[in-house]
Amino acid sequence: MGAAFFYHLTRSSLDEALSLLIDRSLGNGWRVAVRGTEAGRLEWLDQKLWMGPEEQFLPHGMAGGAHDALQPVLLTTGTERPNEAVCLMAIDRADVAPDEVNTLDRVCIVFDGYDHDQLAHARGQWKSLTDEGCSAQYWSEESGRWEKKAEK
């Protein structure tokens, strides 16, 4: 049974935070699915991940290719995980169902603390997931480093 980790961004950009989270997830031996809501935004993220430093390269691909099942990290707008990801990272108000939290090793809900729509969506996700009995942690970088602010 997994847990949902909420990451409230106030200092890092989305691509910086995801790079760190993806790197740690791969270090745990997990395959990752990054779920967004808009293909264009995932294409932007794809470019950002390709342009990172060579020593910090994160192997990834966009969903819909011939080799989706082989991708350690798959960027997608869908709910399928053809790469058998055990870690799901939801961005840009992408929904996560309670059964996903309970069947995956980790779910990361990453949101921009300065975007009122993302903040409201994250609060709604916290309530709906914890009301369904999912384990959840809320992390904030407001102080300049990541701190756990709540756990349920």
C-alpha positions as CSV (number, residue, x, y, z in Angstrom):
1,M,0.0,0.0,0.0
2,G,1.5,3.3,-1.1
3,A,1.1,6.9,0.0
4,A,0.4,10.2,-1.6
5,F,3.1,12.8,-1.1
6,F,2.0,16.4,-1.8
7,Y,4.8,18.8,-2.9
8,H,3.9,22.5,-2.5
9,L,6.3,24.4,-4.7
10,T,7.1,28.0,-3.7
11,R,10.8,28.2,-4.6
12,S,11.6,25.6,-7.2
13,S,10.2,25.5,-10.7
14,L,8.2,22.4,-11.8
15,D,11.0,21.1,-13.9
16,E,13.6,21.5,-11.1
17,A,11.4,19.7,-8.5
18,L,10.4,16.9,-10.9
19,S,14.0,16.3,-11.9
20,L,14.9,15.8,-8.2
21,L,11.8,13.6,-7.5
22,I,12.3,11.5,-10.7
23,D,16.0,11.0,-9.9
24,R,15.2,9.8,-6.4
25,S,12.5,7.5,-7.7
26,L,14.8,6.0,-10.2
27,G,17.4,5.6,-7.5
28,N,14.7,3.5,-5.6
29,G,14.4,1.3,-8.6
30,W,11.0,2.6,-9.5
31,R,9.6,3.2,-13.0
32,V,7.8,6.5,-13.1
33,A,4.7,7.9,-14.9
34,V,4.4,11.7,-15.0
35,R,0.7,12.6,-15.6
36,G,-0.2,16.0,-16.8
37,T,-3.4,17.5,-18.2
38,E,-2.1,19.1,-21.5
39,A,0.1,17.5,-24.1
40,G,1.8,20.8,-24.8
41,R,2.9,21.2,-21.2
42,L,4.3,17.7,-21.3
43,E,6.2,18.5,-24.5
44,W,7.7,21.5,-22.7
45,L,8.7,19.3,-19.8
46,D,10.2,16.7,-22.2
47,Q,12.4,19.5,-23.7
48,K,13.4,20.7,-20.2
49,L,14.4,17.2,-19.1
50,W,16.4,16.7,-22.3
51,M,18.3,20.0,-21.9
52,G,19.4,19.2,-18.3
53,P,23.1,18.6,-17.5
54,E,24.5,15.4,-19.0
55,E,25.5,14.0,-15.6
56,Q,21.9,14.4,-14.4
57,F,20.3,12.9,-17.5
58,L,16.9,11.3,-16.8
59,P,15.9,8.7,-19.3
60,H,12.3,9.4,-20.4
61,G,9.9,9.4,-23.2
62,M,6.5,10.8,-24.3
63,A,3.6,8.4,-24.2
64,G,2.4,7.1,-27.6
65,G,5.7,5.9,-28.9
66,A,6.6,2.4,-30.0
67,H,8.8,1.9,-26.9
68,D,6.5,3.1,-24.1
69,A,6.9,-0.2,-22.2
70,L,10.6,0.3,-22.0
71,Q,10.7,3.9,-20.7
72,P,11.9,4.3,-17.1
73,V,10.0,7.6,-17.1
74,L,6.9,8.1,-19.2
75,L,5.2,11.5,-19.7
76,T,1.5,11.1,-20.3
77,T,-1.9,12.6,-20.1
78,G,-3.6,9.2,-19.7
79,T,-4.2,7.0,-16.8
80,E,-2.5,3.9,-18.3
81,R,1.0,3.0,-17.2
82,P,2.4,0.9,-20.1
83,N,5.9,1.2,-18.6
84,E,4.6,-0.6,-15.4
85,A,5.4,2.5,-13.3
86,V,5.1,2.1,-9.6
87,C,5.5,5.8,-8.9
88,L,3.0,8.3,-10.3
89,M,3.7,12.0,-10.4
90,A,0.7,14.2,-11.0
91,I,1.2,17.8,-12.2
92,D,-1.0,20.6,-13.5
93,R,-4.2,19.5,-11.7
94,A,-4.0,15.9,-13.0
95,D,-6.4,13.7,-11.0
96,V,-5.3,10.7,-8.9
97,A,-7.8,8.1,-7.8
98,P,-7.6,6.5,-4.3
99,D,-7.1,3.0,-5.8
100,E,-4.0,4.3,-7.6
101,V,-2.5,5.5,-4.2
102,N,-3.3,2.1,-2.7
103,T,-1.8,0.0,-5.5
104,L,1.4,2.0,-6.3
105,D,4.5,2.4,-4.2
106,R,4.3,6.2,-4.3
107,V,2.1,9.0,-5.7
108,C,3.6,12.5,-5.9
109,I,1.2,15.4,-6.4
110,V,3.3,18.4,-7.4
111,F,1.7,21.8,-7.4
112,D,2.6,25.5,-7.8
113,G,1.8,27.3,-4.5
114,Y,1.3,30.6,-6.4
115,D,-1.3,29.2,-8.8
116,H,-4.6,29.4,-7.0
117,D,-6.2,26.8,-9.3
118,Q,-3.4,24.3,-8.6
119,L,-3.5,25.0,-4.9
120,A,-7.3,24.5,-4.7
121,H,-7.1,21.3,-6.7
122,A,-4.3,19.9,-4.4
123,R,-6.4,20.7,-1.3
124,G,-9.4,18.9,-2.9
125,Q,-7.1,15.9,-3.7
126,W,-5.8,15.8,-0.2
127,K,-9.4,15.8,1.2
128,S,-10.7,13.2,-1.2
129,L,-7.7,10.8,-0.9
130,T,-7.5,11.0,2.9
131,D,-11.3,10.7,3.2
132,E,-10.9,7.4,1.3
133,G,-8.3,6.2,3.8
134,C,-5.2,6.9,1.8
135,S,-2.0,7.7,3.6
136,A,-0.7,11.2,2.7
137,Q,2.1,13.6,3.5
138,Y,2.3,17.3,2.8
139,W,5.7,18.8,2.1
140,S,6.5,22.5,1.7
141,E,9.7,24.2,0.6
142,E,8.5,27.6,2.0
143,S,11.3,27.8,4.5
144,G,14.0,27.2,1.9
145,R,14.3,23.4,2.3
146,W,11.7,20.6,2.1
147,E,9.8,20.1,5.4
148,K,7.0,17.8,6.2
149,K,4.1,19.9,7.4
150,A,1.3,17.4,7.7
151,E,0.7,13.6,7.7
152,K,-2.5,11.7,7.7
